[in-house]
Amino acid sequence: MTPTLAFISGLGPWEIGAILLVALLFFGGRLPEVGRSLGRGIVEFKRGIRGINDEIDDASDQPDHRLKDPRKSRDNPDDRDSD
Protein backbone atom coordinates (compact mmCIF):
# COMPACT_ATOMS: atom_id res chain seq x y z
CA MET A 1 0.00 0.00 0.00
CA THR A 2 1.33 3.45 -0.85
CA PRO A 3 1.97 5.92 1.97
CA THR A 4 -0.55 8.39 0.54
CA LEU A 5 -3.35 5.87 0.94
CA ALA A 6 -2.25 4.52 4.30
CA PHE A 7 -5.10 6.25 6.12
CA ILE A 8 -7.73 4.15 4.31
CA SER A 9 -6.04 0.79 4.81
CA GLY A 10 -8.50 -0.22 7.53
CA LEU A 11 -11.66 0.57 5.54
CA GLY A 12 -13.81 -2.33 4.47
CA PRO A 13 -16.32 -2.50 1.64
CA TRP A 14 -19.21 -1.24 3.82
CA GLU A 15 -17.27 1.83 4.94
CA ILE A 16 -16.22 2.68 1.39
CA GLY A 17 -19.81 2.22 0.21
CA ALA A 18 -21.06 4.54 2.97
CA ILE A 19 -18.50 7.18 1.98
CA LEU A 20 -19.55 6.94 -1.67
CA LEU A 21 -23.23 7.21 -0.69
CA VAL A 22 -22.56 10.35 1.35
CA ALA A 23 -20.56 11.83 -1.54
CA LEU A 24 -23.44 11.05 -3.90
CA LEU A 25 -25.92 12.74 -1.56
CA PHE A 26 -23.78 15.86 -1.19
CA PHE A 27 -22.71 16.30 -4.79
CA GLY A 28 -25.53 14.51 -6.65
CA GLY A 29 -25.30 14.93 -10.41
CA ARG A 30 -22.22 17.12 -10.10
CA LEU A 31 -20.08 14.22 -8.91
CA PRO A 32 -18.35 13.69 -12.30
CA GLU A 33 -17.57 17.41 -12.48
CA VAL A 34 -16.14 17.36 -8.96
CA GLY A 35 -14.03 14.32 -9.86
CA ARG A 36 -12.67 16.03 -12.97
CA SER A 37 -11.81 19.17 -11.01
CA LEU A 38 -10.09 17.11 -8.33
CA GLY A 39 -8.13 15.21 -10.99
CA ARG A 40 -7.03 18.44 -12.69
CA GLY A 41 -5.91 19.84 -9.35
CA ILE A 42 -3.83 16.75 -8.61
CA VAL A 43 -2.24 16.84 -12.08
CA GLU A 44 -1.40 20.55 -11.70
CA PHE A 45 0.09 19.92 -8.24
CA LYS A 46 2.27 17.09 -9.58
CA ARG A 47 3.37 19.28 -12.50
CA GLY A 48 4.40 22.03 -10.07
CA ILE A 49 6.32 19.59 -7.88
CA ARG A 50 8.07 18.17 -10.95
CA GLY A 51 9.04 21.70 -12.03
CA ILE A 52 10.48 22.46 -8.61
CA ASN A 53 12.44 19.20 -8.62
CA ASP A 54 13.79 19.99 -12.11
CA GLU A 55 14.94 23.43 -10.96
CA ILE A 56 16.68 21.93 -7.94
CA ASP A 57 18.39 19.30 -10.10
CA ASP A 58 19.53 21.95 -12.60
CA ALA A 59 20.88 24.16 -9.82
CA SER A 60 22.74 21.28 -8.20
CA ASP A 61 24.35 20.30 -11.52
CA GLN A 62 25.84 23.76 -12.03
CA PRO A 63 29.15 24.48 -10.29
CA ASP A 64 29.05 27.18 -7.66
CA HIS A 65 31.62 29.81 -8.68
CA ARG A 66 31.24 31.67 -5.40
CA LEU A 67 33.07 28.95 -3.52
CA LYS A 68 36.79 29.64 -3.68
CA ASP A 69 39.78 28.30 -1.89
CA PRO A 70 40.19 30.57 1.14
CA ARG A 71 43.93 29.86 1.20
CA LYS A 72 44.38 31.66 -2.10
CA SER A 73 43.29 35.24 -1.66
CA ARG A 74 44.04 38.11 -4.01
CA ASP A 75 44.49 40.57 -1.16
CA ASN A 76 47.56 38.91 0.33
CA PRO A 77 50.49 38.61 -2.12
CA ASP A 78 52.14 35.96 0.08
CA ASP A 79 49.20 33.59 -0.50
CA ARG A 80 49.34 33.73 -4.29
CA ASP A 81 50.71 30.89 -6.33
CA SER A 82 54.03 31.61 -7.96
CA ASP A 83 53.28 30.66 -11.57
N, CA, C and O atoms as CSV, one atom per row, in Angstrom:
chain,resi,resn,atom,element,x,y,z
A,1,MET,N,N,0.848,-1.176,0.000
A,1,MET,CA,C,0.000,0.000,0.000
A,1,MET,C,C,0.890,1.234,0.000
A,1,MET,O,O,1.900,1.268,0.702
A,2,THR,N,N,0.534,2.226,-0.762
A,2,THR,CA,C,1.328,3.445,-0.850
A,2,THR,C,C,1.113,4.300,0.397
A,2,THR,O,O,0.045,4.242,1.008
A,3,PRO,N,N,2.105,5.086,0.777
A,3,PRO,CA,C,1.972,5.917,1.972
A,3,PRO,C,C,0.853,6.946,1.875
A,3,PRO,O,O,0.293,7.336,2.900
A,4,THR,N,N,0.514,7.397,0.665
A,4,THR,CA,C,-0.546,8.394,0.540
A,4,THR,C,C,-1.917,7.803,0.828
A,4,THR,O,O,-2.838,8.537,1.187
A,5,LEU,N,N,-2.068,6.506,0.679
A,5,LEU,CA,C,-3.355,5.871,0.937
A,5,LEU,C,C,-3.351,5.072,2.231
A,5,LEU,O,O,-4.239,4.248,2.453
A,6,ALA,N,N,-2.377,5.303,3.075
A,6,ALA,CA,C,-2.247,4.525,4.301
A,6,ALA,C,C,-3.410,4.782,5.264
A,6,ALA,O,O,-3.739,3.913,6.071
A,7,PHE,N,N,-4.029,5.947,5.192
A,7,PHE,CA,C,-5.105,6.254,6.125
A,7,PHE,C,C,-6.382,5.486,5.818
A,7,PHE,O,O,-7.261,5.411,6.677
A,8,ILE,N,N,-6.520,4.907,4.614
A,8,ILE,CA,C,-7.728,4.146,4.309
A,8,ILE,C,C,-7.468,2.638,4.290
A,8,ILE,O,O,-8.276,1.874,3.762
A,9,SER,N,N,-6.367,2.222,4.853
A,9,SER,CA,C,-6.039,0.790,4.807
A,9,SER,C,C,-6.995,-0.047,5.643
A,9,SER,O,O,-7.181,-1.229,5.356
A,10,GLY,N,N,-7.606,0.534,6.666
A,10,GLY,CA,C,-8.501,-0.221,7.526
A,10,GLY,C,C,-9.957,-0.161,7.109
A,10,GLY,O,O,-10.809,-0.690,7.823
A,11,LEU,N,N,-10.280,0.463,5.981
A,11,LEU,CA,C,-11.665,0.567,5.545
A,11,LEU,C,C,-12.089,-0.680,4.794
A,11,LEU,O,O,-11.379,-1.174,3.918
A,12,GLY,N,N,-13.255,-1.175,5.154
A,12,GLY,CA,C,-13.814,-2.329,4.474
A,12,GLY,C,C,-14.778,-1.891,3.392
A,12,GLY,O,O,-14.949,-0.694,3.161
A,13,PRO,N,N,-15.410,-2.846,2.724
A,13,PRO,CA,C,-16.324,-2.496,1.636
A,13,PRO,C,C,-17.548,-1.707,2.115
A,13,PRO,O,O,-18.038,-0.847,1.383
A,14,TRP,N,N,-18.049,-1.975,3.314
A,14,TRP,CA,C,-19.208,-1.240,3.824
A,14,TRP,C,C,-18.859,0.218,4.109
A,14,TRP,O,O,-19.662,1.113,3.843
A,15,GLU,N,N,-17.678,0.458,4.644
A,15,GLU,CA,C,-17.272,1.834,4.937
A,15,GLU,C,C,-17.061,2.628,3.650
A,15,GLU,O,O,-17.464,3.787,3.550
A,16,ILE,N,N,-16.426,1.994,2.670
A,16,ILE,CA,C,-16.215,2.676,1.386
A,16,ILE,C,C,-17.556,2.962,0.716
A,16,ILE,O,O,-17.753,4.038,0.152
A,17,GLY,N,N,-18.474,2.006,0.776
A,17,GLY,CA,C,-19.812,2.223,0.212
A,17,GLY,C,C,-20.541,3.364,0.904
A,17,GLY,O,O,-21.212,4.159,0.247
A,18,ALA,N,N,-20.415,3.454,2.228
A,18,ALA,CA,C,-21.062,4.540,2.965
A,18,ALA,C,C,-20.464,5.892,2.575
A,18,ALA,O,O,-21.191,6.876,2.440
A,19,ILE,N,N,-19.147,5.943,2.395
A,19,ILE,CA,C,-18.497,7.184,1.982
A,19,ILE,C,C,-18.971,7.587,0.588
A,19,ILE,O,O,-19.247,8.763,0.349
A,20,LEU,N,N,-19.069,6.639,-0.325
A,20,LEU,CA,C,-19.550,6.938,-1.674
A,20,LEU,C,C,-21.004,7.389,-1.660
A,20,LEU,O,O,-21.378,8.268,-2.436
A,21,LEU,N,N,-21.824,6.814,-0.805
A,21,LEU,CA,C,-23.227,7.213,-0.691
A,21,LEU,C,C,-23.341,8.645,-0.173
A,21,LEU,O,O,-24.143,9.428,-0.682
A,22,VAL,N,N,-22.553,8.984,0.824
A,22,VAL,CA,C,-22.564,10.353,1.355
A,22,VAL,C,C,-22.084,11.331,0.288
A,22,VAL,O,O,-22.654,12.414,0.148
A,23,ALA,N,N,-21.046,10.971,-0.467
A,23,ALA,CA,C,-20.560,11.829,-1.539
A,23,ALA,C,C,-21.634,12.017,-2.604
A,23,ALA,O,O,-21.796,13.119,-3.129
A,24,LEU,N,N,-22.363,10.967,-2.925
A,24,LEU,CA,C,-23.436,11.053,-3.903
A,24,LEU,C,C,-24.553,11.956,-3.406
A,24,LEU,O,O,-25.124,12.715,-4.189
A,25,LEU,N,N,-24.876,11.887,-2.123
A,25,LEU,CA,C,-25.918,12.744,-1.558
A,25,LEU,C,C,-25.497,14.207,-1.561
A,25,LEU,O,O,-26.307,15.085,-1.859
A,26,PHE,N,N,-24.243,14.475,-1.233
A,26,PHE,CA,C,-23.776,15.856,-1.188
A,26,PHE,C,C,-23.637,16.472,-2.575
A,26,PHE,O,O,-24.068,17.602,-2.800
A,27,PHE,N,N,-23.038,15.733,-3.502
A,27,PHE,CA,C,-22.712,16.297,-4.794
A,27,PHE,C,C,-23.716,15.935,-5.879
A,27,PHE,O,O,-23.792,16.629,-6.893
A,28,GLY,N,N,-24.480,14.881,-5.698
A,28,GLY,CA,C,-25.528,14.509,-6.647
A,28,GLY,C,C,-25.013,14.336,-8.055
A,28,GLY,O,O,-24.066,13.588,-8.297
A,29,GLY,N,N,-25.650,15.042,-8.996
A,29,GLY,CA,C,-25.302,14.934,-10.410
A,29,GLY,C,C,-23.996,15.624,-10.752
A,29,GLY,O,O,-23.462,15.432,-11.844
A,30,ARG,N,N,-23.479,16.420,-9.841
A,30,ARG,CA,C,-22.219,17.124,-10.105
A,30,ARG,C,C,-20.999,16.277,-9.750
A,30,ARG,O,O,-19.869,16.752,-9.868
A,31,LEU,N,N,-21.200,15.065,-9.330
A,31,LEU,CA,C,-20.083,14.225,-8.905
A,31,LEU,C,C,-19.031,14.028,-10.001
A,31,LEU,O,O,-17.843,14.090,-9.688
A,32,PRO,N,N,-19.397,13.794,-11.268
A,32,PRO,CA,C,-18.351,13.694,-12.304
A,32,PRO,C,C,-17.559,14.989,-12.468
A,32,PRO,O,O,-16.346,14.964,-12.679
A,33,GLU,N,N,-18.263,16.129,-12.368
A,33,GLU,CA,C,-17.570,17.414,-12.479
A,33,GLU,C,C,-16.596,17.617,-11.320
A,33,GLU,O,O,-15.486,18.110,-11.517
A,34,VAL,N,N,-17.007,17.242,-10.133
A,34,VAL,CA,C,-16.136,17.363,-8.961
A,34,VAL,C,C,-14.924,16.450,-9.116
A,34,VAL,O,O,-13.806,16.838,-8.778
A,35,GLY,N,N,-15.141,15.245,-9.623
A,35,GLY,CA,C,-14.029,14.315,-9.857
A,35,GLY,C,C,-13.037,14.849,-10.870
A,35,GLY,O,O,-11.826,14.734,-10.684
A,36,ARG,N,N,-13.558,15.444,-11.962
A,36,ARG,CA,C,-12.668,16.031,-12.967
A,36,ARG,C,C,-11.855,17.177,-12.381
A,36,ARG,O,O,-10.651,17.281,-12.617
A,37,SER,N,N,-12.519,18.033,-11.617
A,37,SER,CA,C,-11.812,19.167,-11.005
A,37,SER,C,C,-10.738,18.689,-10.043
A,37,SER,O,O,-9.634,19.232,-10.010
A,38,LEU,N,N,-11.064,17.680,-9.269
A,38,LEU,CA,C,-10.087,17.114,-8.334
A,38,LEU,C,C,-8.912,16.509,-9.092
A,38,LEU,O,O,-7.760,16.685,-8.695
A,39,GLY,N,N,-9.194,15.801,-10.176
A,39,GLY,CA,C,-8.129,15.211,-10.993
A,39,GLY,C,C,-7.229,16.261,-11.606
A,39,GLY,O,O,-6.008,16.102,-11.630
A,40,ARG,N,N,-7.834,17.352,-12.111
A,40,ARG,CA,C,-7.029,18.436,-12.687
A,40,ARG,C,C,-6.146,19.083,-11.624
A,40,ARG,O,O,-4.990,19.421,-11.881
A,41,GLY,N,N,-6.701,19.249,-10.435
A,41,GLY,CA,C,-5.906,19.839,-9.347
A,41,GLY,C,C,-4.718,18.972,-8.983
A,41,GLY,O,O,-3.623,19.481,-8.744
A,42,ILE,N,N,-4.927,17.673,-8.941
A,42,ILE,CA,C,-3.834,16.755,-8.612
A,42,ILE,C,C,-2.763,16.784,-9.694
A,42,ILE,O,O,-1.570,16.794,-9.392
A,43,VAL,N,N,-3.192,16.799,-10.970
A,43,VAL,CA,C,-2.236,16.844,-12.078
A,43,VAL,C,C,-1.431,18.143,-12.026
A,43,VAL,O,O,-0.215,18.126,-12.220
A,44,GLU,N,N,-2.101,19.264,-11.767
A,44,GLU,CA,C,-1.397,20.548,-11.698
A,44,GLU,C,C,-0.414,20.578,-10.533
A,44,GLU,O,O,0.684,21.122,-10.655
A,45,PHE,N,N,-0.807,19.994,-9.404
A,45,PHE,CA,C,0.086,19.918,-8.243
A,45,PHE,C,C,1.323,19.094,-8.578
A,45,PHE,O,O,2.441,19.506,-8.267
A,46,LYS,N,N,1.139,17.938,-9.206
A,46,LYS,CA,C,2.271,17.092,-9.579
A,46,LYS,C,C,3.175,17.803,-10.581
A,46,LYS,O,O,4.398,17.681,-10.505
A,47,ARG,N,N,2.585,18.543,-11.518
A,47,ARG,CA,C,3.371,19.285,-12.499
A,47,ARG,C,C,4.222,20.349,-11.802
A,47,ARG,O,O,5.384,20.553,-12.156
A,48,GLY,N,N,3.640,21.021,-10.818
A,48,GLY,CA,C,4.395,22.025,-10.070
A,48,GLY,C,C,5.530,21.409,-9.276
A,48,GLY,O,O,6.632,21.957,-9.240
A,49,ILE,N,N,5.274,20.281,-8.640
A,49,ILE,CA,C,6.321,19.590,-7.879
A,49,ILE,C,C,7.438,19.132,-8.816
A,49,ILE,O,O,8.617,19.237,-8.479
A,50,ARG,N,N,7.065,18.624,-9.992
A,50,ARG,CA,C,8.071,18.174,-10.955
A,50,ARG,C,C,8.924,19.359,-11.419
A,50,ARG,O,O,10.137,19.223,-11.585
A,51,GLY,N,N,8.297,20.513,-11.627
A,51,GLY,CA,C,9.044,21.701,-12.032
A,51,GLY,C,C,10.025,22.146,-10.959
A,51,GLY,O,O,11.154,22.530,-11.261
A,52,ILE,N,N,9.594,22.093,-9.713
A,52,ILE,CA,C,10.485,22.464,-8.609
A,52,ILE,C,C,11.652,21.487,-8.528
A,52,ILE,O,O,12.797,21.900,-8.347
A,53,ASN,N,N,11.367,20.202,-8.660
A,53,ASN,CA,C,12.442,19.196,-8.624
A,53,ASN,C,C,13.423,19.394,-9.774
A,53,ASN,O,O,14.630,19.240,-9.592
A,54,ASP,N,N,12.906,19.739,-10.969
A,54,ASP,CA,C,13.794,19.987,-12.109
A,54,ASP,C,C,14.688,21.197,-11.851
A,54,ASP,O,O,15.873,21.170,-12.182
A,55,GLU,N,N,14.136,22.250,-11.269
A,55,GLU,CA,C,14.941,23.434,-10.964
A,55,GLU,C,C,16.029,23.108,-9.938
A,55,GLU,O,O,17.158,23.584,-10.055
A,56,ILE,N,N,15.695,22.311,-8.954
A,56,ILE,CA,C,16.676,21.928,-7.935
A,56,ILE,C,C,17.775,21.080,-8.570
A,56,ILE,O,O,18.956,21.276,-8.282
A,57,ASP,N,N,17.391,20.141,-9.429
A,57,ASP,CA,C,18.389,19.302,-10.101
A,57,ASP,C,C,19.298,20.139,-10.991
A,57,ASP,O,O,20.511,19.931,-11.007
A,58,ASP,N,N,18.717,21.092,-11.736
A,58,ASP,CA,C,19.530,21.952,-12.601
A,58,ASP,C,C,20.493,22.798,-11.780
A,58,ASP,O,O,21.652,22.969,-12.160
A,59,ALA,N,N,20.022,23.325,-10.660
A,59,ALA,CA,C,20.885,24.161,-9.824
A,59,ALA,C,C,21.995,23.340,-9.180
A,59,ALA,O,O,23.106,23.837,-9.000
A,60,SER,N,N,21.710,22.100,-8.835
A,60,SER,CA,C,22.739,21.280,-8.198
A,60,SER,C,C,23.763,20.774,-9.210
A,60,SER,O,O,24.879,20.420,-8.829
A,61,ASP,N,N,23.402,20.734,-10.490
A,61,ASP,CA,C,24.347,20.303,-11.520
A,61,ASP,C,C,25.335,21.396,-11.897
A,61,ASP,O,O,26.423,21.106,-12.394
A,62,GLN,N,N,24.964,22.653,-11.665
A,62,GLN,CA,C,25.841,23.762,-12.027
A,62,GLN,C,C,26.868,23.976,-10.926
A,62,GLN,O,O,26.533,23.922,-9.743
A,63,PRO,N,N,28.130,24.221,-11.314
A,63,PRO,CA,C,29.151,24.479,-10.288
A,63,PRO,C,C,28.910,25.840,-9.646
A,63,PRO,O,O,28.448,26.776,-10.299
A,64,ASP,N,N,29.222,25.932,-8.391
A,64,ASP,CA,C,29.055,27.182,-7.660
A,64,ASP,C,C,30.367,27.943,-7.721
A,64,ASP,O,O,31.346,27.549,-7.086
A,65,HIS,N,N,30.393,29.035,-8.484
A,65,HIS,CA,C,31.615,29.807,-8.681
A,65,HIS,C,C,31.925,30.696,-7.487
A,65,HIS,O,O,33.016,31.260,-7.406
A,66,ARG,N,N,31.003,30.826,-6.581
A,66,ARG,CA,C,31.240,31.666,-5.402
A,66,ARG,C,C,32.155,30.985,-4.400
A,66,ARG,O,O,32.794,31.650,-3.584
A,67,LEU,N,N,32.220,29.674,-4.459
A,67,LEU,CA,C,33.072,28.947,-3.524
A,67,LEU,C,C,34.509,28.965,-4.048
A,67,LEU,O,O,34.796,28.440,-5.124
A,68,LYS,N,N,35.381,29.561,-3.293
A,68,LYS,CA,C,36.792,29.635,-3.682
A,68,LYS,C,C,37.639,29.080,-2.554
A,68,LYS,O,O,37.185,28.930,-1.420
A,69,ASP,N,N,38.846,28.789,-2.887
A,69,ASP,CA,C,39.778,28.298,-1.890
A,69,ASP,C,C,40.193,29.468,-0.997
A,69,ASP,O,O,40.818,30.410,-1.485
A,70,PRO,N,N,39.866,29.436,0.280
A,70,PRO,CA,C,40.189,30.571,1.144
A,70,PRO,C,C,41.692,30.756,1.348
A,70,PRO,O,O,42.130,31.819,1.789
A,71,ARG,N,N,42.473,29.741,1.034
A,71,ARG,CA,C,43.926,29.862,1.198
A,71,ARG,C,C,44.544,30.712,0.111
A,71,ARG,O,O,45.652,31.221,0.279
A,72,LYS,N,N,43.856,30.876,-0.989
A,72,LYS,CA,C,44.378,31.663,-2.101
A,72,LYS,C,C,43.565,32.939,-2.211
A,72,LYS,O,O,42.533,32.959,-2.881
A,73,SER,N,N,44.001,33.974,-1.581
A,73,SER,CA,C,43.292,35.242,-1.656
A,73,SER,C,C,44.066,36.214,-2.526
A,73,SER,O,O,45.289,36.114,-2.625
A,74,ARG,N,N,43.391,37.132,-3.143
A,74,ARG,CA,C,44.040,38.107,-4.011
A,74,ARG,C,C,44.570,39.277,-3.193
A,74,ARG,O,O,45.419,40.030,-3.669
A,75,ASP,N,N,44.080,39.435,-1.974
A,75,ASP,CA,C,44.488,40.567,-1.156
A,75,ASP,C,C,45.890,40.384,-0.582
A,75,ASP,O,O,46.609,41.366,-0.399
A,76,ASN,N,N,46.281,39.177,-0.302
A,76,ASN,CA,C,47.557,38.911,0.331
A,76,ASN,C,C,48.519,38.353,-0.714
A,76,ASN,O,O,48.313,37.236,-1.188
A,77,PRO,N,N,49.563,39.094,-1.090
A,77,PRO,CA,C,50.486,38.609,-2.124
A,77,PRO,C,C,51.266,37.380,-1.685
A,77,PRO,O,O,51.766,36.645,-2.537
A,78,ASP,N,N,51.387,37.130,-0.378
A,78,ASP,CA,C,52.136,35.959,0.084
A,78,ASP,C,C,51.364,34.668,-0.188
A,78,ASP,O,O,51.963,33.597,-0.287
A,79,ASP,N,N,50.022,34.765,-0.309
A,79,ASP,CA,C,49.200,33.586,-0.500
A,79,ASP,C,C,49.044,33.186,-1.957
A,79,ASP,O,O,48.513,32.114,-2.248
A,80,ARG,N,N,49.496,34.032,-2.879
A,80,ARG,CA,C,49.337,33.734,-4.292
A,80,ARG,C,C,50.289,32.637,-4.728
A,80,ARG,O,O,51.375,32.461,-4.177
A,81,ASP,N,N,49.837,31.903,-5.746
A,81,ASP,CA,C,50.707,30.892,-6.334
A,81,ASP,C,C,51.784,31.572,-7.151
A,81,ASP,O,O,51.531,32.603,-7.773
A,82,SER,N,N,52.943,31.029,-7.159
A,82,SER,CA,C,54.030,31.614,-7.959
A,82,SER,C,C,54.106,30.869,-9.287
A,82,SER,O,O,54.885,29.929,-9.440
A,83,ASP,N,N,53.290,31.299,-10.241
A,83,ASP,CA,C,53.283,30.662,-11.570
A,83,ASP,C,C,54.112,31.417,-12.537
A,83,ASP,O,O,54.217,31.023,-13.699
